[in-house]
Amino acid sequence: MRIVCPFCGERELGEFTCLGDAKPLRPAAGASDDEVFDYVYLRDNIAGAMSEHWYHGGGCRAWLKITRNTLTHEISAVEPAAGVGARSAAR
Ligand SMILES: [Zn+2]
């Protein structure tokens, strides 16, 4: 599997680390224990297209948001994850 990094171009999988589901959002301060538990521990086990956070540690060290089909490993989208890197790539 090869991934096209928006900063480095096409690179081999070994340069990247999958950091899991990109869907959960950190609960606001003062959230209930149940909301925090869900955020920390509960993940969907999706069979199909899924957004994931990946880290390009062997390259630009950017966090990426990748849409990948978990059944076929086909990648349909790669974009910078929200944050500092996302702003610089949007230029
Ligand atoms: Zn990169």
PDB file of the backbone (N, CA, C, O) and the ligand in Angstrom, with CONECT records:
HET     ZN  A 101       1
ATOM      1  N   MET A   1       0.852  -1.181   0.000  1.00  0.00           N
ATOM      2  CA  MET A   1       0.000   0.000   0.000  1.00  0.00           C
ATOM      3  C   MET A   1       0.889   1.233   0.000  1.00  0.00           C
ATOM      4  O   MET A   1       1.871   1.296   0.739  1.00  0.00           O
ATOM      5  N   ARG A   2       0.547   2.207  -0.825  1.00  0.00           N
ATOM      6  CA  ARG A   2       1.269   3.465  -0.891  1.00  0.00           C
ATOM      7  C   ARG A   2       0.296   4.598  -0.595  1.00  0.00           C
ATOM      8  O   ARG A   2      -0.885   4.530  -0.934  1.00  0.00           O
ATOM      9  N   ILE A   3       0.812   5.626   0.037  1.00  0.00           N
ATOM     10  CA  ILE A   3      -0.014   6.766   0.429  1.00  0.00           C
ATOM     11  C   ILE A   3       0.573   8.018  -0.194  1.00  0.00           C
ATOM     12  O   ILE A   3       1.785   8.231  -0.160  1.00  0.00           O
ATOM     13  N   VAL A   4      -0.297   8.847  -0.765  1.00  0.00           N
ATOM     14  CA  VAL A   4       0.140  10.111  -1.362  1.00  0.00           C
ATOM     15  C   VAL A   4       0.000  11.206  -0.309  1.00  0.00           C
ATOM     16  O   VAL A   4      -1.094  11.714  -0.061  1.00  0.00           O
ATOM     17  N   CYS A   5       1.123  11.557   0.301  1.00  0.00           N
ATOM     18  CA  CYS A   5       1.134  12.622   1.304  1.00  0.00           C
ATOM     19  C   CYS A   5       0.971  13.966   0.582  1.00  0.00           C
ATOM     20  O   CYS A   5       1.625  14.189  -0.436  1.00  0.00           O
ATOM     21  N   PRO A   6       0.122  14.859   1.080  1.00  0.00           N
ATOM     22  CA  PRO A   6      -0.055  16.156   0.411  1.00  0.00           C
ATOM     23  C   PRO A   6       1.207  17.018   0.457  1.00  0.00           C
ATOM     24  O   PRO A   6       1.313  17.985  -0.298  1.00  0.00           O
ATOM     25  N   PHE A   7       2.149  16.692   1.313  1.00  0.00           N
ATOM     26  CA  PHE A   7       3.377  17.483   1.422  1.00  0.00           C
ATOM     27  C   PHE A   7       4.565  16.824   0.720  1.00  0.00           C
ATOM     28  O   PHE A   7       5.414  17.521   0.164  1.00  0.00           O
ATOM     29  N   CYS A   8       4.639  15.475   0.739  1.00  0.00           N
ATOM     30  CA  CYS A   8       5.817  14.744   0.264  1.00  0.00           C
ATOM     31  C   CYS A   8       5.587  13.978  -1.031  1.00  0.00           C
ATOM     32  O   CYS A   8       6.550  13.573  -1.681  1.00  0.00           O
ATOM     33  N   GLY A   9       4.349  13.773  -1.415  1.00  0.00           N
ATOM     34  CA  GLY A   9       4.066  12.950  -2.584  1.00  0.00           C
ATOM     35  C   GLY A   9       3.865  11.496  -2.180  1.00  0.00           C
ATOM     36  O   GLY A   9       3.653  11.190  -1.006  1.00  0.00           O
ATOM     37  N   GLU A  10       3.934  10.592  -3.176  1.00  0.00           N
ATOM     38  CA  GLU A  10       3.647   9.177  -2.928  1.00  0.00           C
ATOM     39  C   GLU A  10       4.781   8.530  -2.151  1.00  0.00           C
ATOM     40  O   GLU A  10       5.945   8.635  -2.537  1.00  0.00           O
ATOM     41  N   ARG A  11       4.444   7.862  -1.057  1.00  0.00           N
ATOM     42  CA  ARG A  11       5.424   7.209  -0.188  1.00  0.00           C
ATOM     43  C   ARG A  11       4.907   5.836   0.222  1.00  0.00           C
ATOM     44  O   ARG A  11       3.712   5.554   0.141  1.00  0.00           O
ATOM     45  N   GLU A  12       5.835   4.990   0.666  1.00  0.00           N
ATOM     46  CA  GLU A  12       5.447   3.639   1.064  1.00  0.00           C
ATOM     47  C   GLU A  12       4.835   3.639   2.472  1.00  0.00           C
ATOM     48  O   GLU A  12       5.089   4.531   3.282  1.00  0.00           O
ATOM     49  N   LEU A  13       4.037   2.627   2.729  1.00  0.00           N
ATOM     50  CA  LEU A  13       3.281   2.519   3.973  1.00  0.00           C
ATOM     51  C   LEU A  13       4.166   2.567   5.215  1.00  0.00           C
ATOM     52  O   LEU A  13       3.753   3.119   6.234  1.00  0.00           O
ATOM     53  N   GLY A  14       5.377   1.999   5.155  1.00  0.00           N
ATOM     54  CA  GLY A  14       6.255   1.925   6.316  1.00  0.00           C
ATOM     55  C   GLY A  14       6.625   3.278   6.907  1.00  0.00           C
ATOM     56  O   GLY A  14       7.069   3.352   8.053  1.00  0.00           O
ATOM     57  N   GLU A  15       6.448   4.344   6.141  1.00  0.00           N
ATOM     58  CA  GLU A  15       6.761   5.681   6.641  1.00  0.00           C
ATOM     59  C   GLU A  15       5.634   6.249   7.502  1.00  0.00           C
ATOM     60  O   GLU A  15       5.808   7.281   8.151  1.00  0.00           O
ATOM     61  N   PHE A  16       4.491   5.587   7.510  1.00  0.00           N
ATOM     62  CA  PHE A  16       3.301   6.114   8.174  1.00  0.00           C
ATOM     63  C   PHE A  16       2.896   5.239   9.363  1.00  0.00           C
ATOM     64  O   PHE A  16       3.197   4.046   9.403  1.00  0.00           O
ATOM     65  N   THR A  17       2.222   5.843  10.309  1.00  0.00           N
ATOM     66  CA  THR A  17       1.645   5.127  11.441  1.00  0.00           C
ATOM     67  C   THR A  17       0.164   5.457  11.511  1.00  0.00           C
ATOM     68  O   THR A  17      -0.221   6.626  11.517  1.00  0.00           O
ATOM     69  N   CYS A  18      -0.658   4.426  11.565  1.00  0.00           N
ATOM     70  CA  CYS A  18      -2.097   4.628  11.692  1.00  0.00           C
ATOM     71  C   CYS A  18      -2.427   4.904  13.154  1.00  0.00           C
ATOM     72  O   CYS A  18      -2.030   4.157  14.048  1.00  0.00           O
ATOM     73  N   LEU A  19      -3.158   5.984  13.376  1.00  0.00           N
ATOM     74  CA  LEU A  19      -3.494   6.384  14.745  1.00  0.00           C
ATOM     75  C   LEU A  19      -4.979   6.244  15.039  1.00  0.00           C
ATOM     76  O   LEU A  19      -5.463   6.721  16.065  1.00  0.00           O
ATOM     77  N   GLY A  20      -5.700   5.590  14.138  1.00  0.00           N
ATOM     78  CA  GLY A  20      -7.078   5.230  14.423  1.00  0.00           C
ATOM     79  C   GLY A  20      -8.137   6.201  13.928  1.00  0.00           C
ATOM     80  O   GLY A  20      -7.866   7.144  13.185  1.00  0.00           O
ATOM     81  N   ASP A  21      -9.322   5.931  14.363  1.00  0.00           N
ATOM     82  CA  ASP A  21     -10.528   6.614  13.927  1.00  0.00           C
ATOM     83  C   ASP A  21     -10.424   8.131  14.134  1.00  0.00           C
ATOM     84  O   ASP A  21     -10.094   8.592  15.227  1.00  0.00           O
ATOM     85  N   ALA A  22     -10.709   8.904  13.075  1.00  0.00           N
ATOM     86  CA  ALA A  22     -10.644  10.365  13.162  1.00  0.00           C
ATOM     87  C   ALA A  22     -11.979  10.976  13.548  1.00  0.00           C
ATOM     88  O   ALA A  22     -12.088  12.196  13.671  1.00  0.00           O
ATOM     89  N   LYS A  23     -12.990  10.152  13.741  1.00  0.00           N
ATOM     90  CA  LYS A  23     -14.335  10.673  14.002  1.00  0.00           C
ATOM     91  C   LYS A  23     -14.552  11.210  15.415  1.00  0.00           C
ATOM     92  O   LYS A  23     -15.177  12.259  15.567  1.00  0.00           O
ATOM     93  N   PRO A  24     -14.063  10.538  16.448  1.00  0.00           N
ATOM     94  CA  PRO A  24     -14.372  11.029  17.803  1.00  0.00           C
ATOM     95  C   PRO A  24     -13.815  12.432  18.052  1.00  0.00           C
ATOM     96  O   PRO A  24     -12.671  12.724  17.705  1.00  0.00           O
ATOM     97  N   LEU A  25     -14.620  13.279  18.645  1.00  0.00           N
ATOM     98  CA  LEU A  25     -14.214  14.639  18.991  1.00  0.00           C
ATOM     99  C   LEU A  25     -14.098  14.746  20.503  1.00  0.00           C
ATOM    100  O   LEU A  25     -14.945  14.247  21.243  1.00  0.00           O
ATOM    101  N   ARG A  26     -13.043  15.402  20.945  1.00  0.00           N
ATOM    102  CA  ARG A  26     -12.817  15.556  22.392  1.00  0.00           C
ATOM    103  C   ARG A  26     -13.994  16.275  23.024  1.00  0.00           C
ATOM    104  O   ARG A  26     -14.407  17.327  22.535  1.00  0.00           O
ATOM    105  N   PRO A  27     -14.544  15.728  24.104  1.00  0.00           N
ATOM    106  CA  PRO A  27     -15.678  16.385  24.767  1.00  0.00           C
ATOM    107  C   PRO A  27     -15.244  17.699  25.420  1.00  0.00           C
ATOM    108  O   PRO A  27     -14.077  17.881  25.767  1.00  0.00           O
ATOM    109  N   ALA A  28     -16.192  18.592  25.575  1.00  0.00           N
ATOM    110  CA  ALA A  28     -15.920  19.893  26.182  1.00  0.00           C
ATOM    111  C   ALA A  28     -15.560  19.723  27.656  1.00  0.00           C
ATOM    112  O   ALA A  28     -15.886  18.714  28.282  1.00  0.00           O
ATOM    113  N   ALA A  29     -14.881  20.734  28.191  1.00  0.00           N
ATOM    114  CA  ALA A  29     -14.576  20.726  29.620  1.00  0.00           C
ATOM    115  C   ALA A  29     -15.878  20.637  30.402  1.00  0.00           C
ATOM    116  O   ALA A  29     -16.860  21.296  30.062  1.00  0.00           O
ATOM    117  N   GLY A  30     -15.883  19.836  31.429  1.00  0.00           N
ATOM    118  CA  GLY A  30     -17.088  19.671  32.225  1.00  0.00           C
ATOM    119  C   GLY A  30     -18.018  18.600  31.685  1.00  0.00           C
ATOM    120  O   GLY A  30     -19.139  18.451  32.172  1.00  0.00           O
ATOM    121  N   ALA A  31     -17.564  17.845  30.676  1.00  0.00           N
ATOM    122  CA  ALA A  31     -18.397  16.771  30.135  1.00  0.00           C
ATOM    123  C   ALA A  31     -18.576  15.682  31.192  1.00  0.00           C
ATOM    124  O   ALA A  31     -17.789  15.569  32.133  1.00  0.00           O
ATOM    125  N   SER A  32     -19.609  14.900  31.016  1.00  0.00           N
ATOM    126  CA  SER A  32     -19.890  13.830  31.983  1.00  0.00           C
ATOM    127  C   SER A  32     -18.844  12.715  31.853  1.00  0.00           C
ATOM    128  O   SER A  32     -18.136  12.618  30.851  1.00  0.00           O
ATOM    129  N   ASP A  33     -18.771  11.888  32.884  1.00  0.00           N
ATOM    130  CA  ASP A  33     -17.847  10.747  32.849  1.00  0.00           C
ATOM    131  C   ASP A  33     -18.162   9.809  31.691  1.00  0.00           C
ATOM    132  O   ASP A  33     -17.256   9.250  31.072  1.00  0.00           O
ATOM    133  N   ASP A  34     -19.447   9.639  31.400  1.00  0.00           N
ATOM    134  CA  ASP A  34     -19.834   8.759  30.295  1.00  0.00           C
ATOM    135  C   ASP A  34     -19.337   9.293  28.955  1.00  0.00           C
ATOM    136  O   ASP A  34     -18.881   8.522  28.111  1.00  0.00           O
ATOM    137  N   GLU A  35     -19.422  10.620  28.754  1.00  0.00           N
ATOM    138  CA  GLU A  35     -18.945  11.218  27.508  1.00  0.00           C
ATOM    139  C   GLU A  35     -17.432  11.050  27.370  1.00  0.00           C
ATOM    140  O   GLU A  35     -16.936  10.759  26.281  1.00  0.00           O
ATOM    141  N   VAL A  36     -16.708  11.230  28.455  1.00  0.00           N
ATOM    142  CA  VAL A  36     -15.249  11.060  28.426  1.00  0.00           C
ATOM    143  C   VAL A  36     -14.893   9.593  28.190  1.00  0.00           C
ATOM    144  O   VAL A  36     -13.981   9.297  27.418  1.00  0.00           O
ATOM    145  N   PHE A  37     -15.597   8.678  28.842  1.00  0.00           N
ATOM    146  CA  PHE A  37     -15.362   7.244  28.640  1.00  0.00           C
ATOM    147  C   PHE A  37     -15.567   6.873  27.175  1.00  0.00           C
ATOM    148  O   PHE A  37     -14.745   6.176  26.580  1.00  0.00           O
ATOM    149  N   ASP A  38     -16.678   7.348  26.596  1.00  0.00           N
ATOM    150  CA  ASP A  38     -16.954   7.054  25.185  1.00  0.00           C
ATOM    151  C   ASP A  38     -15.829   7.571  24.291  1.00  0.00           C
ATOM    152  O   ASP A  38     -15.397   6.875  23.372  1.00  0.00           O
ATOM    153  N   TYR A  39     -15.355   8.782  24.553  1.00  0.00           N
ATOM    154  CA  TYR A  39     -14.302   9.388  23.737  1.00  0.00           C
ATOM    155  C   TYR A  39     -12.993   8.598  23.838  1.00  0.00           C
ATOM    156  O   TYR A  39     -12.302   8.404  22.837  1.00  0.00           O
ATOM    157  N   VAL A  40     -12.664   8.154  25.024  1.00  0.00           N
ATOM    158  CA  VAL A  40     -11.375   7.496  25.240  1.00  0.00           C
ATOM    159  C   VAL A  40     -11.386   6.038  24.777  1.00  0.00           C
ATOM    160  O   VAL A  40     -10.411   5.563  24.195  1.00  0.00           O
ATOM    161  N   TYR A  41     -12.488   5.329  25.035  1.00  0.00           N
ATOM    162  CA  TYR A  41     -12.465   3.873  24.861  1.00  0.00           C
ATOM    163  C   TYR A  41     -13.328   3.303  23.734  1.00  0.00           C
ATOM    164  O   TYR A  41     -12.998   2.245  23.200  1.00  0.00           O
ATOM    165  N   LEU A  42     -14.398   3.954  23.365  1.00  0.00           N
ATOM    166  CA  LEU A  42     -15.332   3.320  22.427  1.00  0.00           C
ATOM    167  C   LEU A  42     -15.063   3.752  20.994  1.00  0.00           C
ATOM    168  O   LEU A  42     -15.012   4.944  20.692  1.00  0.00           O
ATOM    169  N   ARG A  43     -14.894   2.775  20.121  1.00  0.00           N
ATOM    170  CA  ARG A  43     -14.670   3.039  18.699  1.00  0.00           C
ATOM    171  C   ARG A  43     -15.597   2.146  17.885  1.00  0.00           C
ATOM    172  O   ARG A  43     -15.913   1.024  18.280  1.00  0.00           O
ATOM    173  N   ASP A  44     -16.029   2.672  16.730  1.00  0.00           N
ATOM    174  CA  ASP A  44     -16.818   1.879  15.807  1.00  0.00           C
ATOM    175  C   ASP A  44     -15.884   0.938  15.050  1.00  0.00           C
ATOM    176  O   ASP A  44     -14.734   1.290  14.788  1.00  0.00           O
ATOM    177  N   ASN A  45     -16.359  -0.235  14.702  1.00  0.00           N
ATOM    178  CA  ASN A  45     -15.606  -1.193  13.895  1.00  0.00           C
ATOM    179  C   ASN A  45     -16.236  -1.199  12.517  1.00  0.00           C
ATOM    180  O   ASN A  45     -17.104  -2.019  12.217  1.00  0.00           O
ATOM    181  N   ILE A  46     -15.784  -0.268  11.680  1.00  0.00           N
ATOM    182  CA  ILE A  46     -16.437  -0.004  10.400  1.00  0.00           C
ATOM    183  C   ILE A  46     -15.907  -0.941   9.320  1.00  0.00           C
ATOM    184  O   ILE A  46     -14.698  -1.122   9.175  1.00  0.00           O
ATOM    185  N   ALA A  47     -16.836  -1.538   8.559  1.00  0.00           N
ATOM    186  CA  ALA A  47     -16.483  -2.326   7.380  1.00  0.00           C
ATOM    187  C   ALA A  47     -16.858  -1.479   6.170  1.00  0.00           C
ATOM    188  O   ALA A  47     -18.008  -1.478   5.730  1.00  0.00           O
ATOM    189  N   GLY A  48     -15.871  -0.759   5.638  1.00  0.00           N
ATOM    190  CA  GLY A  48     -16.135   0.140   4.514  1.00  0.00           C
ATOM    191  C   GLY A  48     -15.307   1.398   4.681  1.00  0.00           C
ATOM    192  O   GLY A  48     -14.258   1.375   5.326  1.00  0.00           O
ATOM    193  N   ALA A  49     -15.779   2.512   4.095  1.00  0.00           N
ATOM    194  CA  ALA A  49     -15.032   3.770   4.134  1.00  0.00           C
ATOM    195  C   ALA A  49     -14.969   4.319   5.557  1.00  0.00           C
ATOM    196  O   ALA A  49     -15.981   4.407   6.252  1.00  0.00           O
ATOM    197  N   MET A  50     -13.767   4.683   5.970  1.00  0.00           N
ATOM    198  CA  MET A  50     -13.553   5.168   7.323  1.00  0.00           C
ATOM    199  C   MET A  50     -12.494   6.266   7.299  1.00  0.00           C
ATOM    200  O   MET A  50     -11.484   6.140   6.607  1.00  0.00           O
ATOM    201  N   SER A  51     -12.720   7.343   8.053  1.00  0.00           N
ATOM    202  CA  SER A  51     -11.712   8.399   8.194  1.00  0.00           C
ATOM    203  C   SER A  51     -10.785   8.048   9.344  1.00  0.00           C
ATOM    204  O   SER A  51     -11.234   7.725  10.444  1.00  0.00           O
ATOM    205  N   GLU A  52      -9.478   8.114   9.077  1.00  0.00           N
ATOM    206  CA  GLU A  52      -8.491   7.750  10.094  1.00  0.00           C
ATOM    207  C   GLU A  52      -7.414   8.821  10.176  1.00  0.00           C
ATOM    208  O   GLU A  52      -7.123   9.501   9.192  1.00  0.00           O
ATOM    209  N   HIS A  53      -6.830   8.962  11.348  1.00  0.00           N
ATOM    210  CA  HIS A  53      -5.658   9.809  11.504  1.00  0.00           C
ATOM    211  C   HIS A  53      -4.417   8.958  11.259  1.00  0.00           C
ATOM    212  O   HIS A  53      -4.293   7.853  11.789  1.00  0.00           O
ATOM    213  N   TRP A  54      -3.502   9.484  10.453  1.00  0.00           N
ATOM    214  CA  TRP A  54      -2.220   8.835  10.186  1.00  0.00           C
ATOM    215  C   TRP A  54      -1.126   9.859  10.444  1.00  0.00           C
ATOM    216  O   TRP A  54      -1.342  11.061  10.287  1.00  0.00           O
ATOM    217  N   TYR A  55       0.044   9.385  10.840  1.00  0.00           N
ATOM    218  CA  TYR A  55       1.192  10.241  11.114  1.00  0.00           C
ATOM    219  C   TYR A  55       2.311   9.883  10.146  1.00  0.00           C
ATOM    220  O   TYR A  55       2.683   8.715  10.036  1.00  0.00           O
ATOM    221  N   HIS A  56       2.850  10.875   9.444  1.00  0.00           N
ATOM    222  CA  HIS A  56       3.925  10.614   8.491  1.00  0.00           C
ATOM    223  C   HIS A  56       5.271  10.806   9.188  1.00  0.00           C
ATOM    224  O   HIS A  56       5.976  11.784   8.937  1.00  0.00           O
ATOM    225  N   GLY A  57       5.611   9.884  10.045  1.00  0.00           N
ATOM    226  CA  GLY A  57       6.835   9.958  10.842  1.00  0.00           C
ATOM    227  C   GLY A  57       8.097   9.770  10.030  1.00  0.00           C
ATOM    228  O   GLY A  57       9.157  10.253  10.429  1.00  0.00           O
ATOM    229  N   GLY A  58       8.017   9.070   8.884  1.00  0.00           N
ATOM    230  CA  GLY A  58       9.196   8.860   8.046  1.00  0.00           C
ATOM    231  C   GLY A  58       9.367   9.925   6.993  1.00  0.00           C
ATOM    232  O   GLY A  58      10.176   9.782   6.077  1.00  0.00           O
ATOM    233  N   GLY A  59       8.609  10.990   7.120  1.00  0.00           N
ATOM    234  CA  GLY A  59       8.667  12.063   6.127  1.00  0.00           C
ATOM    235  C   GLY A  59       8.523  13.417   6.773  1.00  0.00           C
ATOM    236  O   GLY A  59       9.392  13.850   7.530  1.00  0.00           O
ATOM    237  N   CYS A  60       7.433  14.082   6.478  1.00  0.00           N
ATOM    238  CA  CYS A  60       7.242  15.463   6.922  1.00  0.00           C
ATOM    239  C   CYS A  60       6.728  15.584   8.357  1.00  0.00           C
ATOM    240  O   CYS A  60       6.603  16.691   8.878  1.00  0.00           O
ATOM    241  N   ARG A  61       6.434  14.466   8.988  1.00  0.00           N
ATOM    242  CA  ARG A  61       5.915  14.439  10.361  1.00  0.00           C
ATOM    243  C   ARG A  61       4.565  15.128  10.499  1.00  0.00           C
ATOM    244  O   ARG A  61       4.225  15.632  11.570  1.00  0.00           O
ATOM    245  N   ALA A  62       3.809  15.148   9.430  1.00  0.00           N
ATOM    246  CA  ALA A  62       2.477  15.755   9.467  1.00  0.00           C
ATOM    247  C   ALA A  62       1.436  14.720   9.895  1.00  0.00           C
ATOM    248  O   ALA A  62       1.574  13.524   9.639  1.00  0.00           O
ATOM    249  N   TRP A  63       0.401  15.216  10.547  1.00  0.00           N
ATOM    250  CA  TRP A  63      -0.769  14.403  10.841  1.00  0.00           C
ATOM    251  C   TRP A  63      -1.695  14.522   9.639  1.00  0.00           C
ATOM    252  O   TRP A  63      -1.950  15.621   9.145  1.00  0.00           O
ATOM    253  N   LEU A  64      -2.195  13.387   9.176  1.00  0.00           N
ATOM    254  CA  LEU A  64      -3.062  13.368   8.007  1.00  0.00           C
ATOM    255  C   LEU A  64      -4.391  12.736   8.360  1.00  0.00           C
ATOM    256  O   LEU A  64      -4.487  11.910   9.268  1.00  0.00           O
ATOM    257  N   LYS A  65      -5.413  13.139   7.627  1.00  0.00           N
ATOM    258  CA  LYS A  65      -6.721  12.506   7.739  1.00  0.00           C
ATOM    259  C   LYS A  65      -6.939  11.752   6.435  1.00  0.00           C
ATOM    260  O   LYS A  65      -7.054  12.354   5.368  1.00  0.00           O
ATOM    261  N   ILE A  66      -6.994  10.441   6.531  1.00  0.00           N
ATOM    262  CA  ILE A  66      -7.082   9.573   5.364  1.00  0.00           C
ATOM    263  C   ILE A  66      -8.412   8.841   5.376  1.00  0.00           C
ATOM    264  O   ILE A  66      -8.813   8.277   6.394  1.00  0.00           O
ATOM    265  N   THR A  67      -9.094   8.855   4.236  1.00  0.00           N
ATOM    266  CA  THR A  67     -10.313   8.070   4.086  1.00  0.00           C
ATOM    267  C   THR A  67      -9.936   6.776   3.385  1.00  0.00           C
ATOM    268  O   THR A  67      -9.509   6.776   2.231  1.00  0.00           O
ATOM    269  N   ARG A  68     -10.105   5.657   4.115  1.00  0.00           N
ATOM    270  CA  ARG A  68      -9.657   4.343   3.634  1.00  0.00           C
ATOM    271  C   ARG A  68     -10.792   3.347   3.763  1.00  0.00           C
ATOM    272  O   ARG A  68     -11.520   3.339   4.755  1.00  0.00           O
ATOM    273  N   ASN A  69     -10.935   2.500   2.743  1.00  0.00           N
ATOM    274  CA  ASN A  69     -11.901   1.409   2.817  1.00  0.00           C
ATOM    275  C   ASN A  69     -11.249   0.287   3.619  1.00  0.00           C
ATOM    276  O   ASN A  69     -10.231  -0.264   3.198  1.00  0.00           O
ATOM    277  N   THR A  70     -11.819  -0.053   4.758  1.00  0.00           N
ATOM    278  CA  THR A  70     -11.206  -1.051   5.635  1.00  0.00           C
ATOM    279  C   THR A  70     -11.279  -2.468   5.067  1.00  0.00           C
ATOM    280  O   THR A  70     -10.589  -3.363   5.556  1.00  0.00           O
ATOM    281  N   LEU A  71     -12.101  -2.683   4.047  1.00  0.00           N
ATOM    282  CA  LEU A  71     -12.202  -4.014   3.433  1.00  0.00           C
ATOM    283  C   LEU A  71     -11.174  -4.200   2.328  1.00  0.00           C
ATOM    284  O   LEU A  71     -10.599  -5.280   2.185  1.00  0.00           O
ATOM    285  N   THR A  72     -10.938  -3.139   1.537  1.00  0.00           N
ATOM    286  CA  THR A  72     -10.048  -3.248   0.379  1.00  0.00           C
ATOM    287  C   THR A  72      -8.738  -2.486   0.566  1.00  0.00           C
ATOM    288  O   THR A  72      -7.806  -2.667  -0.217  1.00  0.00           O
ATOM    289  N   HIS A  73      -8.654  -1.647   1.581  1.00  0.00           N
ATOM    290  CA  HIS A  73      -7.510  -0.757   1.850  1.00  0.00           C
ATOM    291  C   HIS A  73      -7.353   0.335   0.797  1.00  0.00           C
ATOM    292  O   HIS A  73      -6.338   1.030   0.772  1.00  0.00           O
ATOM    293  N   GLU A  74      -8.354   0.490  -0.076  1.00  0.00           N
ATOM    294  CA  GLU A  74      -8.297   1.560  -1.074  1.00  0.00           C
ATOM    295  C   GLU A  74      -8.417   2.908  -0.368  1.00  0.00           C
ATOM    296  O   GLU A  74      -9.293   3.103   0.475  1.00  0.00           O
ATOM    297  N   ILE A  75      -7.537   3.825  -0.718  1.00  0.00           N
ATOM    298  CA  ILE A  75      -7.546   5.164  -0.137  1.00  0.00           C
ATOM    299  C   ILE A  75      -8.237   6.105  -1.114  1.00  0.00           C
ATOM    300  O   ILE A  75      -7.834   6.206  -2.272  1.00  0.00           O
ATOM    301  N   SER A  76      -9.279   6.796  -0.649  1.00  0.00           N
ATOM    302  CA  SER A  76     -10.032   7.687  -1.532  1.00  0.00           C
ATOM    303  C   SER A  76      -9.733   9.153  -1.268  1.00  0.00           C
ATOM    304  O   SER A  76     -10.046   9.991  -2.114  1.00  0.00           O
ATOM    305  N   ALA A  77      -9.141   9.497  -0.133  1.00  0.00           N
ATOM    306  CA  ALA A  77      -8.819  10.898   0.150  1.00  0.00           C
ATOM    307  C   ALA A  77      -7.701  10.971   1.178  1.00  0.00           C
ATOM    308  O   ALA A  77      -7.640  10.176   2.115  1.00  0.00           O
ATOM    309  N   VAL A  78      -6.819  11.943   0.980  1.00  0.00           N
ATOM    310  CA  VAL A  78      -5.753  12.238   1.949  1.00  0.00           C
ATOM    311  C   VAL A  78      -5.696  13.745   2.098  1.00  0.00           C
ATOM    312  O   VAL A  78      -5.552  14.469   1.113  1.00  0.00           O
ATOM    313  N   GLU A  79      -5.809  14.214   3.323  1.00  0.00           N
ATOM    314  CA  GLU A  79      -5.755  15.656   3.561  1.00  0.00           C
ATOM    315  C   GLU A  79      -5.051  15.907   4.888  1.00  0.00           C
ATOM    316  O   GLU A  79      -5.025  15.032   5.754  1.00  0.00           O
ATOM    317  N   PRO A  80      -4.486  17.090   5.050  1.00  0.00           N
ATOM    318  CA  PRO A  80      -3.880  17.401   6.341  1.00  0.00           C
ATOM    319  C   PRO A  80      -4.939  17.380   7.433  1.00  0.00           C
ATOM    320  O   PRO A  80      -6.061  17.840   7.220  1.00  0.00           O
ATOM    321  N   ALA A  81      -4.590  16.850   8.598  1.00  0.00           N
ATOM    322  CA  ALA A  81      -5.520  16.883   9.724  1.00  0.00           C
ATOM    323  C   ALA A  81      -5.652  18.324  10.202  1.00  0.00           C
ATOM    324  O   ALA A  81      -4.787  19.153   9.919  1.00  0.00           O
ATOM    325  N   ALA A  82      -6.707  18.621  10.909  1.00  0.00           N
ATOM    326  CA  ALA A  82      -6.914  19.973  11.408  1.00  0.00           C
ATOM    327  C   ALA A  82      -5.762  20.368  12.321  1.00  0.00           C
ATOM    328  O   ALA A  82      -5.285  19.566  13.123  1.00  0.00           O
ATOM    329  N   GLY A  83      -5.323  21.614  12.187  1.00  0.00           N
ATOM    330  CA  GLY A  83      -4.231  22.108  13.021  1.00  0.00           C
ATOM    331  C   GLY A  83      -3.260  22.932  12.216  1.00  0.00           C
ATOM    332  O   GLY A  83      -3.595  23.421  11.137  1.00  0.00           O
ATOM    333  N   VAL A  84      -2.065  23.088  12.731  1.00  0.00           N
ATOM    334  CA  VAL A  84      -1.066  23.958  12.102  1.00  0.00           C
ATOM    335  C   VAL A  84      -0.724  23.498  10.693  1.00  0.00           C
ATOM    336  O   VAL A  84      -0.674  24.324   9.781  1.00  0.00           O
ATOM    337  N   GLY A  85      -0.485  22.206  10.486  1.00  0.00           N
ATOM    338  CA  GLY A  85      -0.134  21.689   9.171  1.00  0.00           C
ATOM    339  C   GLY A  85      -1.234  21.890   8.156  1.00  0.00           C
ATOM    340  O   GLY A  85      -0.958  22.148   6.984  1.00  0.00           O
ATOM    341  N   ALA A  86      -2.469  21.776   8.585  1.00  0.00           N
ATOM    342  CA  ALA A  86      -3.601  21.950   7.677  1.00  0.00           C
ATOM    343  C   ALA A  86      -3.642  23.375   7.149  1.00  0.00           C
ATOM    344  O   ALA A  86      -3.959  23.596   5.981  1.00  0.00           O
ATOM    345  N   ARG A  87      -3.330  24.325   7.987  1.00  0.00           N
ATOM    346  CA  ARG A  87      -3.353  25.728   7.533  1.00  0.00           C
ATOM    347  C   ARG A  87      -2.262  25.990   6.503  1.00  0.00           C
ATOM    348  O   ARG A  87      -2.508  26.698   5.526  1.00  0.00           O
ATOM    349  N   SER A  88      -1.062  25.440   6.691  1.00  0.00           N
ATOM    350  CA  SER A  88       0.016  25.710   5.745  1.00  0.00           C
ATOM    351  C   SER A  88      -0.212  25.000   4.419  1.00  0.00           C
ATOM    352  O   SER A  88       0.242  25.492   3.386  1.00  0.00           O
ATOM    353  N   ALA A  89      -0.901  23.858   4.409  1.00  0.00           N
ATOM    354  CA  ALA A  89      -1.170  23.130   3.170  1.00  0.00           C
ATOM    355  C   ALA A  89      -2.279  23.772   2.372  1.00  0.00           C
ATOM    356  O   ALA A  89      -2.379  23.541   1.166  1.00  0.00           O
ATOM    357  N   ALA A  90      -3.115  24.570   3.007  1.00  0.00           N
ATOM    358  CA  ALA A  90      -4.273  25.160   2.332  1.00  0.00           C
ATOM    359  C   ALA A  90      -3.870  26.349   1.465  1.00  0.00           C
ATOM    360  O   ALA A  90      -4.702  26.869   0.722  1.00  0.00           O
ATOM    361  N   ARG A  91      -2.618  26.790   1.540  1.00  0.00           N
ATOM    362  CA  ARG A  91      -2.185  27.942   0.739  1.00  0.00           C
ATOM    363  C   ARG A  91      -2.177  27.644  -0.731  1.00  0.00           C
ATOM    364  O   ARG A  91      -1.836  28.511  -1.535  1.00  0.00           O
TER     365      ARG A  91
HETATM  366 ZN    ZN A 101       4.603  13.793   4.327  1.00  0.00          ZN2+
END
